[in-house]
């Protein structure tokens, strides 16, 4: 455990660990922390928590403070002046200021229980979001395992091609020597040269495939172009390749209980039922309460600001009842939409079950056929290698033609490739079959 924690710390540190071969578990641990899709799903979970927090806030009253300020201008205000018993009327312009202040509170006392149902519905959505994240993590693990095995297979296939390249080079050199001694025709040497070119191409093609699989795996891990990368998988043993394959029925039964996509689809049906319940409550009345406290003051009064605020203080409270009578078919549309979502959710669950069943059956078929092919391929490789060694020895002594040697080489290549392919196909599908039952992938 300490060694794994240390390796992960070095992995996050960057360059130093990137130089070391990655185990399958290293890849999985790193991807779960750095894969962009997984991180986006975790952000969606956090958004759901924020929405739930907001929905709970709808149960509490709202309180707001309002204030307004205005300036008035009356340019022709008449002023009456009395001068020794006589009245003198004059005009002057007046600028006045007025301010008002208020506290307003509103609370929904009852709206058919929609607020409480919204909270329950959001909790379901949050659980679905968490399962979506879990599903994306499992999908990443599955993709990593497939690419990891492809890399291991291609590396081993490359070694086989390199060995065959060495043999082809030896045969070509021997052919040139024999041609110089007059023991082989030029046409046969040309065939050996073509065999050598084909072997060189096979090695280069293996290297290209290997680089491409590594690129795909690096993309899942969100590693950049400059990061050195290689896998550290050990060659699979016969015990791993020929391990007992769980039955498809047993794997499917366990997968139904553990796979997040099934749980998510089941919760989606509950969420659809909840939305239908909420939609039907839209026909019910809504009861609310409100209260306000306010006051005003103006500069045109001879009273002080505080005295005006006290004199003009006003308070009010009330109850509000809203009964939907005709709403432009909004509630009816909401109910119909919710019923359609119910049907869609049920179909989605069945579709996911069918997909899961097909996937598990495919893995089971691949695992069993891979094991049977591997057993047969091992025997075929031994016989073809023995035959090719004899042909090569006879060719070196001038007892076999070039055609015989080339045919023997092709037989060896075919047998080796079949054995490697069946070995890794069996290994991968056995592990993926166990993975769908809740076990850990081990390569």
Secondary structure, 3 states (H helix, E strand, C coil): CHHHHHHHHHHHHCHHHHCCCECHHHHHHHHHHHCHHHHHHHHHHHHHHHHHHHHHHCCCCEEEEEEEEEEEEEEEEEEEEEECCEEEEEEEEEEEEEEEEEEEEEEEEECCCHHHHHHHHHHHHHHHHHHHHHHHHHHHHHHHHHHHHHHHHHHHHHHHHHHHHHHHHHHHHHHHHHHHCCCCCHHHHHHHHHHHHHHHHHHHHHHHHHHHHHHHHHHHHCCCCCCCCCECCCCCCHHHHCCCCCCHHHHHHHHHHHCHHHHHHHHHHHHHHHHHHHHHHHHCCEEEEEEEEEEEEECCCCCCHHHHHHHCCEEEEEEEEECCCCCCCHHHHHHHHHHHHHHHHHHHHHHHHHHHHHHHHHHHHHHHHHHHHHHHHHHHHHHHHHHHHHHHHHHHCCCCCHHHHHHHHHHHHHHHHHHHHHHHHHHHHHHHHHHCCCCCCCC
